[in-house]
């Protein structure tokens, strides 16, 4: 399959009539699969009402079919087509955070969306992305679009069009290139079907921000207990991993450096994931700075690109610093933990 590359300047006016956006929308209407930029990561979009289109998403990613997908919309009025009710707290969250990096879970109407998209569940995860190119594409095609991250299953999510092509070139109809994404980690997923909203996946909107709008918010037990089965899209299997094994390291930077020396003495090429503040301290085959520790939003924005960069460095093992597990740091640590397969070394 020839994968088209449609380059779009997100700052131009009248994006809905942009020829590149129209071409991509036409592909979606034909039940083809198209990668699109959002404010979090690139998504792999297909018609959420079509079994054929959704099957192509799973095939391109190599993603297990029991993993539900997030449905992307451009207009809240679309919810009434496939959602049975919209609770008051969900309305408050949409008023505050949509469009934006927040996915809400609702009870779904039967017989509208592809059962493959919702993995046969009686609920559906929905969000409205905060990216002008994504919104223009959604409005132009007029469809609810199922869109997981546009990467091979288990690999770091893509924050650039070239990341998508690294994984999926020749497997999908096209990539709508709208530049580098902003937030860098996926949306926060919140279950709104219960009296008290429950965070199923931490992301671009923090627990503190949610609670400022709707009061008490719980967290899914699976976020703290690995024996619990996660309920959120994209949380059931190992994700975000670079090619080399990744280990999180808890302790001072001097301890991490001793680990580097030990592995280099064994003849291994060693990578270190750190931040700008500590980059000059480490001596290793490949030291990559992932944003600034003093501004965790920059770490989130750079995380997946940094993980992918280790693949080009051909390292045998990677050691990563850890980050405060609060605010957006909660999402960063969640993704690092998944990328490392829960491997943590403590001093």
C-alpha positions in Angstrom: 0.0 0.0 0.0 1.2 3.5 -0.8 1.0 5.8 2.2 0.2 9.4 1.3 1.7 12.2 3.2 -0.5 15.3 3.4 1.3 18.3 4.8 -0.9 20.9 6.4 0.0 24.2 8.1 -2.1 24.3 11.2 -2.0 28.1 11.3 -3.7 28.7 8.0 -7.4 29.7 7.8 -10.3 27.7 6.4 -8.6 24.3 7.1 -11.9 22.4 6.4 -11.5 23.3 2.7 -7.8 22.6 2.6 -7.2 20.1 -0.3 -5.0 17.9 1.9 -7.6 17.7 4.6 -10.3 17.0 2.1 -8.3 14.2 0.6 -7.7 12.7 4.1 -11.4 13.0 4.9 -12.4 11.3 1.7 -10.1 8.4 2.6 -11.9 8.1 6.0 -15.3 8.0 4.2 -14.0 5.1 2.1 -13.2 3.3 5.4 -9.5 3.7 4.9 -7.2 4.5 7.9 -5.5 7.8 8.2 -3.0 9.1 10.9 -3.9 12.6 12.2 -2.2 15.0 14.6 -3.8 15.9 17.9 -2.5 18.0 20.8 -1.3 14.9 22.6 0.1 12.4 20.1 -0.7 11.3 16.5 -3.8 9.1 16.3 -4.6 6.4 13.8 -8.1 7.2 12.7 -10.8 5.2 11.1 -14.6 5.3 10.8 -15.9 4.3 14.2 -19.2 3.0 12.7 -17.4 0.6 10.3 -16.2 -2.8 11.3 -14.0 -2.8 8.1 -12.3 0.5 9.1 -11.8 -0.5 12.7 -10.3 -3.9 11.7 -7.8 -2.0 9.5 -6.7 0.0 12.6 -6.1 -3.1 14.6 -4.3 -4.8 11.7 -2.0 -1.8 11.0 -1.0 -1.5 14.7 -0.8 -5.1 15.5 -3.0 -4.3 18.5 -5.1 -6.9 20.3 -8.7 -6.8 19.4 -9.9 -6.8 23.1 -8.5 -3.3 23.6 -11.1 -0.6 23.1 -10.5 2.6 21.1 -11.2 6.2 21.9 -13.8 7.9 19.6 -12.9 11.4 18.5 -15.5 14.0 17.7 -15.6 17.7 16.7 -19.1 18.6 17.9 -20.6 17.7 21.3 -24.0 17.2 19.5 -22.5 14.1 18.0 -22.7 12.4 21.4 -26.4 12.0 21.3 -26.0 9.6 18.3 -24.1 6.9 20.3 -24.3 7.8 24.0 -27.3 7.1 26.2 -26.8 9.9 28.7 -24.4 12.7 29.6 -24.1 13.1 33.4 -23.9 16.6 34.9 -20.3 16.1 36.0 -19.4 15.1 32.5 -21.0 18.3 31.2 -18.9 20.3 33.6 -15.7 18.5 32.5 -16.5 19.1 28.9 -17.3 22.7 29.5 -13.9 23.1 31.1 -11.5 20.8 29.2 -13.0 20.2 25.7 -11.5 20.5 23.3 -8.5 19.1 25.1 -6.5 16.1 26.4 -9.5 14.6 28.3 -11.3 11.4 27.4 -14.7 10.7 29.0 -16.4 7.3 29.3 -20.1 7.1 28.8 -22.8 4.4 28.5 -23.2 3.7 24.8 -26.2 3.2 22.6 -26.3 -0.2 21.0 -26.1 -0.7 17.3 -24.4 2.5 16.3 -20.7 2.2 16.7 -18.6 -0.8 15.6 -18.5 -3.4 18.3 -14.8 -3.8 17.4 -14.2 -0.1 18.3 -15.6 -0.6 21.8 -14.3 -4.2 22.3 -17.9 -5.3 22.9 -18.2 -3.2 26.1 -21.4 -1.3 27.0 -19.4 1.9 27.4 -17.6 4.1 24.9 -14.6 6.5 25.4 -14.9 9.9 23.7 -12.8 13.0 23.4 -12.6 16.2 21.4 -9.0 16.9 20.4 -7.6 20.4 20.7 -5.8 20.6 17.4 -7.0 22.7 14.4 -6.0 20.1 11.8 -7.7 17.2 13.7 -10.9 19.3 14.2 -10.9 20.3 10.6 -10.6 16.7 9.5 -13.3 15.5 11.9 -15.7 18.3 10.7 -14.9 17.6 7.0 -15.5 13.9 7.1 -18.5 14.2 9.4 -17.8 10.9 11.1 -17.0 9.8 14.7 -13.4 8.6 14.3 -11.9 5.8 16.3 -8.2 6.6 16.9 -5.6 4.9 19.1 -2.0 6.2 18.9 -0.5 5.9 15.4 2.3 3.5 16.3 3.0 -0.2 16.2 1.5 -1.7 19.3 3.8 -1.6 22.3 6.2 1.1 20.8 6.5 4.7 21.9 3.6 6.8 20.8 4.3 9.2 17.8 4.6 12.9 18.4 5.8 13.6 14.8 4.6 12.4 11.4 8.0 10.8 10.8 7.4 8.6 13.9 4.2 7.4 12.3 6.0 6.6 9.1 8.8 4.8 10.9 6.1 2.3 12.2 3.3 2.3 9.7 4.6 3.3 6.2 2.9 1.1 3.7 0.3 -0.1 6.2 -2.1 2.8 6.1 -3.7 5.1 3.5 -2.0 8.3 4.7 -0.6 10.6 7.3 -1.9 14.1 7.8 1.2 15.9 8.8 0.3 18.9 11.1 3.7 19.2 12.8 4.9 18.2 16.2 2.3 17.6 18.8 2.2 19.6 22.1 1.2 17.8 25.3 3.2 14.7 24.3 1.4 12.1 26.5 -2.0 10.8 25.8 -5.3 12.2 27.2 -6.5 11.6 30.7 -9.3 9.0 30.7 -12.1 9.5 33.2 -15.1 7.1 33.7 -18.2 9.2 34.1 -20.6 6.3 34.5 -20.3 6.2 38.3 -21.4 8.8 40.8 -17.8 9.8 41.5 -15.7 10.1 38.4 -12.8 7.6 38.2 -9.4 8.3 36.5 -8.6 5.2 34.4 -5.5 6.7 32.8 -3.5 9.7 33.9 -2.6 12.2 31.1 -2.7 15.8 30.0 -5.3 16.8 32.5 -4.3 16.2 36.2 -6.4 14.9 39.1 -6.0 18.2 40.8 -7.5 20.0 37.8 -10.4 17.6 37.6 -11.2 17.9 41.2 -11.2 21.7 41.0 -14.2 21.3 38.6 -16.3 18.4 39.9 -15.0 17.7 43.5 -13.9 14.2 44.5 -12.3 12.1 41.8 -11.1 8.5 42.4 -8.3 6.6 40.6 -8.6 3.1 39.1 -7.0 0.5 41.4 -5.0 -0.8 38.5 -2.9 2.4 38.5 -1.4 1.4 41.8 -1.9 -2.4 41.8 -0.4 -4.3 38.9 -2.5 -7.3 39.7 -5.7 -5.4 38.9 -7.0 -5.4 35.3 -6.9 -1.9 33.8 -10.1 -0.6 32.3 -8.8 2.2 30.1 -8.0 2.1 26.3 -4.4 1.5 25.8 -3.6 0.4 29.4 -4.0 -3.4 29.2 -0.7 -4.3 27.5 3.0 -3.2 27.6 3.3 0.1 25.8 5.8 2.9 24.9 8.9 0.6 25.0 12.1 1.4 23.0 13.9 -1.5 21.5 16.4 -1.9 24.3 15.3 -2.9 27.8 14.5 0.1 30.0 15.0 0.3 33.7 13.8 3.1 36.0 16.3 4.1 38.7 15.3 5.5 42.0 18.2 7.2 43.8 20.8 9.9 43.3 22.4 10.5 40.0 25.7 9.1 41.3 23.9 5.7 41.9 22.6 5.7 38.3 26.1 6.4 37.0 27.5 3.4 38.9 25.0 1.2 37.1 26.2 2.7 33.8 29.8 1.9 34.6 28.9 -1.7 35.6 27.1 -2.4 32.3 29.8 -0.8 30.2 32.4 -3.0 31.9 30.2 -5.9 30.7 30.7 -4.7 27.1 27.2 -3.2 26.8 26.3 0.1 25.1 24.4 2.1 27.7 21.8 4.9 27.3 20.7 7.3 30.0 17.4 9.2 30.0 17.8 12.3 32.0 16.8 16.0 31.9 18.7 19.2 30.9 19.7 19.8 34.5 21.7 16.5 34.8 22.8 15.8 31.2 26.4 16.9 31.6 26.8 14.8 34.7 26.4 11.4 33.1 29.1 9.6 31.1 27.6 6.9 28.9 27.4 5.9 25.3 24.2 7.9 24.8 22.8 10.5 27.2 19.5 12.1 26.1 17.8 15.0 27.9 14.0 14.7 28.0 12.9 18.3 28.8 13.6 20.1 32.1 12.9 18.6 35.5 11.9 22.0 36.8 9.1 22.1 34.1 7.6 18.6 33.9 5.4 19.6 31.0 8.5 19.7 28.9 9.4 16.2 30.0 5.9 15.0 29.0 6.2 16.7 25.6 9.6 15.1 24.9 9.2 11.7 26.4 8.1 9.6 23.4 10.5 11.3 21.0 13.3 10.6 23.5 12.4 7.0 23.9 12.4 6.6 20.1 15.8 8.3 19.8 17.4 5.6 21.8 16.6 3.2 18.9 18.8 5.3 16.6 21.6 5.1 19.2 21.7 1.3 19.1 22.1 0.9 22.8 21.8 -2.4 24.6 20.3 -1.1 27.9 18.7 2.2 29.1 18.6 3.6 32.6 16.1 6.4 33.3 15.8 8.8 36.1 12.4 8.9 37.8 10.1 11.9 38.3 7.7 13.3 41.0 4.5 11.2 40.8 2.1 14.1 41.0 0.5 16.5 38.6 1.6 15.8 35.0 4.5 13.8 36.6 1.8 11.1 37.4 1.3 10.6 33.6 5.0 10.6 32.9 5.7 8.0 35.6 2.7 5.9 34.4 4.2 5.8 30.8 7.7 5.2 32.0 6.5 2.3 34.2 4.7 0.8 31.2 7.8 1.3 28.9 10.1 -0.4 31.5 7.7 -3.3 32.1 7.6 -2.2 35.8 11.4 -2.7 36.1 12.7 -0.4 38.9 16.2 -0.4 40.4 16.5 1.2 43.9 19.7 2.2 45.6 
